[in-house]
Amino acid sequence: MSGQQTDTPLRVVVLGAAGFLGSSMTRFLAAQGHDVVAYWRQPRPEIEQLHGVTSVVGDIRDTWILSDAIKGADIVYHFASATYPSRFFSEPTAEYTEALSPLLVLMETAAYHGVRKIVFPSSGGTVYADTDQPRHENSATDPRSPYAIFKLAAEQLLGHATRRGQFASDIFRIGNPYGPGQRTRPGQGVLPHWIEALHHGTPIRVYGDGSASRDYIYIEDVCRLMAISCDRLDESNVFNLGTGVATSLEQLIHTIRRLLDKEFEVIHLAHRSSDIASISLSPDRLLALTPEYKFVPIEEGIRRTLKHHRLLCD
């Protein structure tokens, strides 16, 4: 790894610490010995009781609570969001009120308190144009929803603040994260929805013919690679956070069937016009900082996830 590494524990604030990415990152950073502030609307007892974790209850729009929470912080991971890719069908204004506007307040507050870096999770699965080639960070973008548009707008706002010297920022364009701890949310993540269906003995639902491909990345890889931001507090960059490999829904189903060694019903629904046919993210820029890094293979990640949900025994 390159950058300014430190053996001194950092004060890290994780906004949205109750969500899948936020809770996983909180656990990981606390295990690394950092002083972590878990900022959430609804605390998770199994996380707030971890050594090194301080709980702060508040909405990201609660400016006074937010200001107190990030005072003295070295770095802020911003996972707080109530929006999701498909929400634009019914609530297009939610992206501004619940995503972009709070980010502007966070940026102003972070600059005021001298926070050195903000880390932002963008969406590698929605911001790029639809091609059959792996996307690089300078590949063409073509956001097809307000969710993706505002992700790119957030990137630009953070980049502008960085150029002005207010703080450093790392943008991670994440593929499709999955793994233990992922809950079912509308419009996000096929695996938790499929696992829930398997538990209830109901059919798995697939939009389209199953050929749609995504870059699935195991949650442990997400945390380990996003943690490099703590080692380079004064540097800024945009990173793809994916494996570089696209896996189709059909392949996912085949892998689950093989691991469980049983059949289950699959229902195909109409293709959604907003869905990109195939996406894979070149991780070359990120791996230049971690050249020996090896991703968790998709079959191993699914095996661990099924085991966590007690669908698979040792």
Secondary structure, 3 states (H helix, E strand, C coil): CCCCCCCCCCEEEEECCCCHHHHHHHHHHHHCCCEEEEEECCCCHHHHCCCCEEEEECCCCCHHHHHHHHCCCCEEEECCCCCCHHHHHCCCCHHHHHHHHHHHHHHHHHHHHCCCEEEEEEECCCCECCCCCCECCCCCECCCCHHHHHHHHHHHHHHHHHHCCCCEEEEEEECEEECCCCCCECCECHHHHHHHHHHHCCCEEEECCCCCEECEEEHHHHHHHHHHHHHCCCCCEEEEECCCCCEEHHHHHHHHHHHHCCCCCEEEECCCCCCCCECCECCHHHHCCCCCCCCCCHHHHHHHHHHHCCCCCC
